[in-house]
Amino acid sequence: MGEFVCRVADANGRVFSHVEAAGTLEEARQKLADRGLFVYTVKSRSSLVTGMLGVRKERKIGGNDFLILNQQFNTLIKAGLPILRALDLLATRATAPKLRPVLTQIRDRVREGKSLSEAVDEAGVFSKMYSTALLAGEKSGNLSGVLDYYIAYQRVSTGVKKKILATLVYPTLLVVVASVIVTYLVTFVIPKFALLYRDLGVPLPGPTKLLVSVTVDYRYHILGLIAAIFLTLLGVFFWSRSEEGGVAFDRMKFRVPVLGETLLKFQVAQFCRTLATLLTGGTPLVSALQTAAESITSRLLQGTVGRATHMVREGESLHGALSASKVMPELALDMIEVGESSGALAPMLNSVAEFYEEEVGLRLGAMVAVIEPVILIFMGLLVAFILISLYLPIFSFSMAGAGK
């Protein structure tokens, strides 16, 4: 009998880690579920120890390679090929060579008698949502249709993330370049000018004195302050990785004007898109909620969905369960309530996701449109102040010499 490290939530929504003794991973999950606990993850303790000893953990496979793989697999299935034959072809001819060993492992598991969803789950490099969607397709007998839904989900979610990243590239590049220029001036240029003026005995104007004092005389004080700020931010980062810290940090983050609401809506859109895809593929609501919770990076929203899953299992409506925590936006709750009452929950969840994704894109675009000129103006004024302060003593000395 082995030991499994489990991340679970109780009926009150408290998320914590727990070590469960069981013969298999499935047995550990069942024991936890029988005690009324909501299970997020179950991992063998031996695999965790191996990871701590330095063995590199396999990264989750995603992106364009994963999208192409699903398109190829779905095309083969639609053409009438058996699953095992389709896996044979993909294992030797997959577009991405790094996927071929994984596909070979999955094919071998299927050949041994396991279902496709079990083999994919055991591979450990695909998302939980993917194996759950495959399981729903197998149970409903509509694997090709479920793959269609999943491919559409991949395209949309990948497109949204690429759009957001493209929006943030220019301001990030602007900040990096400006920071490099200012760092060079402060580190190399200003000290040389300060030494030159000191040797010449030139009287320094007020702006130059201020610049030299901050960047030369008090340099180590400034560096110490920067180091303290960096260590504080590093501490906050590690604190936010803990369960309690993550929830508290999320609460603070979502209360930040404009930016916090945008971050919350992006997370809600991701959750709604995932849940809608699973429901459309035939996954039951409770199972879909459990899997969709894993797609959320916010611990606060994970806890909210965990409590909602427990309440839905006991007979509560999804709208009522999600509204109990007072975290989800009102518009999303209203649209979910309409979807439940009309029997069109999945399409309504897709509508929520589309609305919030569009709103997040517009808000980010508006913020970047404001931030870019602000950064340009601020950095331009800062560089101008540095250069003028450096050359001001020379101008003053020249004018004094010309007056004589």
N, C-alpha and C positions, 0 to 999 in steps of 0.2 A: 504494500500500500504506500502510495506516494503522498507528497504534500503539494498543495496548490495555493498560490498567492492570488486572492480574489479581491476585486474592487467592487463593492456592493453599496446599495442604499437601502435604508430601512423604511418603514411606513411613514415616518416623519420627514423623509427626504434627506436625512443625514447620510453623507457619503463617506465611507471609510474603507480601509484595507483589512483583510481577514485571511488567516491561513486555515485551509480546510483539508483534512485528511480524507483521501478517497483513492479508489483503484484507478479510475480514469477521469479524464477531464469532464466527460458527460455526466458521470456520477457526481462529481463535485458540484456542477451546475444544478443538478436535480436536487441535491441536499439543500443547497442554498435557497432554491425556489420553494421547496417544501416548507421552509421556515418563514416564508413570506418576504424574502429579501429580493430586491431588484438587482440583477447581476449585470455589471458593465463588462468586466473582463475576468478571465480565469487563465492563469499561466502557471506552468509547472515551476516549482521552486528551483529545480535543477537547471532549467534553462536560464533563470534569472542569475544564478550563481555563475553559470558559464559566461553570460554577458558581462558580469562584473570582473571576471578574470581576463577580459580583453578580447574575447571572441566577437567579431563584428556582427551586429544584428542585421539581418536582411532588411533592406528598405522596401517599403510598399511600392508596388509597381503601378504606375499611372501615366498620365500624359498621352502624347500622340501615339506612342508605341502600343499602349494598352487599347486605345481607341481603334487603331488599325487591326489589332488582334481580334477584337470583338466583331468588327465588320467582316473580317475574313471568316471567322468561325460561324457567324450568323449566315453568311452567304452559302457556306458548305452545308449547313443544316437545312436551309431552304431548298437547296438542290437535291435533297433527299438522302444525303450520306448519313450513315449511322454515326453516333457521337464518337465511338472509338476510332472509326476510320478518319473522321475529321481531325481528331487529335493526332493521329499518326501523321497526317499530311502537315499539320501546323508544327509538330515537333521537329520536322526535318526542313521545313521551308518557311518558317515564320520570318517576317521582315526584319525583326530585331533579333540578332543572334543571342542576346542575353536572355531572351524569353524561352529559347529552345530547351535548356536543361529543366526549367520549371514545367514546361509543357510535357516533357518526357516523364517527369515524376507524376504529373496528374494522370497521364495516359496509363502508366503502370498501375496506379491506384484503381482506376476505373476497370482495368483488365482483371484486377483481383476481385472485383465484385462491388466496389464502393460506388455510390452515386457520384455524379459530377460535382454537385454542391459540396459533398463531403471531401472529395479529393482536392477541390479548390481551397476549402477551408484549411485542410491539413498542410497545404503548401506554405501557408503563413506569409505570403507576399502580396496577397490581394486584400482589398478592404472587406470588412464584414458585410457591408451593404451588397457587394457583388455576389458573395456566396449566398446571402439571404435571397437575393433576387433570383438566382439560379434555382434555389430550393423551391421558391414559389412557382417558377416556370415548370419544374419537374412535377410538382403536385397537381398543377392545373392542366398539364399536357400541352402547354403553349409556350415552350421554351423559346422558340423563334420570336414570338410576339413580345415576350418579356425582354429579350435581348434588344429588340427594336426600341422599347421604352428606355432601356438602360443606355443605349448608344445616344439617343436623343438627350438624355440627362447629362451624359458626359460632354457632349458638344456645347450645351448651354452653359454648364458650370465652368468648363474650361474657358469658354469665350468671355464670361463675366470676369474671371480672375485675370485673364490676359488684358482685358480692357482697363481694369483697375491698375495693374502693374504699369501699363503703357502711360496712364495718366500721371503716375507718380515718378516716372523715370526722369523727366526734365528737371523738376524742382530738386530732386535728390542730387542729380549731376551738378546743378547750379550751386547747391550748398557745399558739395565736396570740393569743387574747383575754387570757389571763393575762400573756403577754409584753408586750402593748400596755399593760396596766394598770401593770405593774412599771416599764416604760420611762418612762411618764408620771410616776410618782411619783419615780423617780430623777432624771429630767431637769429637772422643773419644781418639784415640791413640796418635796423635801428641800433644795435650795439656798436656797429662800426662807426656810424655817424656820431653816436654819443661819445665814443673814444676820440674821434677827430675833433669835435668841438671842445672837449676837455683839454686836449693838448694845445689847441689854438687859444684857449682862454676866451672864447667867444661868449658874450652874455646871451642866455637863452630866453626867448619869449615865453609867455605863459603856456601856450599850447604845447610847445616843445618840451618844457619842463614836466608837464603832466604826462606826456607820452613816454619820456625817458624814465620817469619815476615808476610808472606802471609796468613798463616792459623790461627795465634793467634793474633799478634799485629794489623793486618789490617783486622781481620775477619769481623767486622761489615761494613767496607768499601766494602769488597767483596760481603757480603750479600746484601748491599744496591744496588750495581751495578747489581747483579742478579735479585733483585726485580724490578729495573728500566727496565731491559731488558724484564722481564716477563710482566710487565704492558704495555710496548710498544707493545709487541707481542699480548697481549690481546686487546689493542686498535686497532691494525691493523686487528685483527680477526673481531671485531664488525664493523669496517669500511667496511670490505670486504663483510659484510652481507647486506649493503645498495645497492641500485641500481647503483648509480654512482661509489661508492667504489668498488663494485663487478666487474664492467666492467674494471675499471682502474687496479685493482689487477690482473685480468685475463690477461690483456695485458702485465703486468710486469712478471707474472708467466710464460707465454708462450714464453717469450724472454730469459729465463734462458737457458744457453747452455745445450744441451743433455736432461736434465730433462724436460724443458719446452716443447720441441718438442714431447717428449714421452707422457706427459700429454695431449697435444692437440690431438695427434693421438688416444689416448684412448677414448677421448670424441667424436671424429669424428666416430670412430668405433661403439660406442654405438648408435649414431644418425643414422648411415647408417643401422645398424642391425634392429633398431626399425622401420625405414621408410620402409625397404624392407619387413619386416613381415606384416606391415599394407597394403602395396600395393599388396602383394601376396594374402592377404585375401580378396581383392576386395574393399578396402577403396579408395575413390578418392584422387588424389594427394594433393589438398589443405587441405582437412581434415586430411590426413595422416601427412602432414607437421606440422599442428597445434598440433597434438597429440605428434609427435616425438620431438617437441621443448620442451615439458614438461619433457621428459626423460633426458634432458641435464642439468647437474648441473652448468655448466659454464654460467654466465650471458652474457658474451661476445658472445658466440656461440648462446645463446638463442635469443639475439638481431639480430644476423646475420640471423638466420632461420626465425625470425619474419619479417624482411625486405624482405627476399626471398619469403616468403609466400604471402605477399602483391603484389610483382612483378609478381609471377606466376599467381595469381588471375587476373592480368591485361593482361596476355598473354605472359609474358616473359618465356623463357626456364628455367628449374631448374639450369642448368649449368651456364647460364648467370646471374641469380639472386644470386646464391651463390658466384660467382667470383667477384661480384661488391664490396663486403666488404673487399676483400683481406685478409681474415682470414683463410679460408679453404686451406689445402695443395693442391699443384698443381696436384699431382698424383690423388687425389680423384676427383678433378674437371675434369681432362681428362677422367677418367673412367666413370664418370657420363655422360659426353658429348657423349661418345661412346654408353653408354646404352640407352640414349634418342634417338640418331640417328638410332640405330638398333632395337628399340622397345623392348629392354630387360633391362629396368631400374632396376627392382627388383633384377634379378640375378646379375647385375653388382654392385648394392649396397651391396649385400651379399659378393661379391668378395672383395670389398673395405674393408668391416668389417673384413673378414677373414685375409686379408693381414696385416691390421694394428694391429689386435689382436695378430697375430703371431709376428710381429715386436716389439710390446710393450713387449710381453713375453720375447723375445730374449734380448732386451735392458735392461729390468729389471734384467734378469739373469746375463748379463755381468756386470752391475753396482754392483749388490750384490757380484759377484765374486771378484770384485776389493775392494769394501767397507769392506767386512768381514776381510780380512787380514790386511787392514789399521787400522781398529778399534782394532783388536787384538794386533798389533804391538804398536799402540799409547797407549792403556791402559796398556799393559805390561811394556812399558818404563816408563809410569807415576808411576805405582805401584812400579817398581824397584827403581826409583829415590826417592820416598818417603821412602821406607824401608832402602835403602843405606844411605840416609841423616839422618835417625833416629839413625842408629847404627854406623855411622862414628865417632861420638865423643867417643863412647865406645872403638872402635878399636884404636883411637888415644891415649886415656888415657891408655889403656892396653900396647900399644907399648912404651909409655913414661915411664910407671912403669917398664917394662922389661929392658929398657935401663939403668935405675938407678941401 
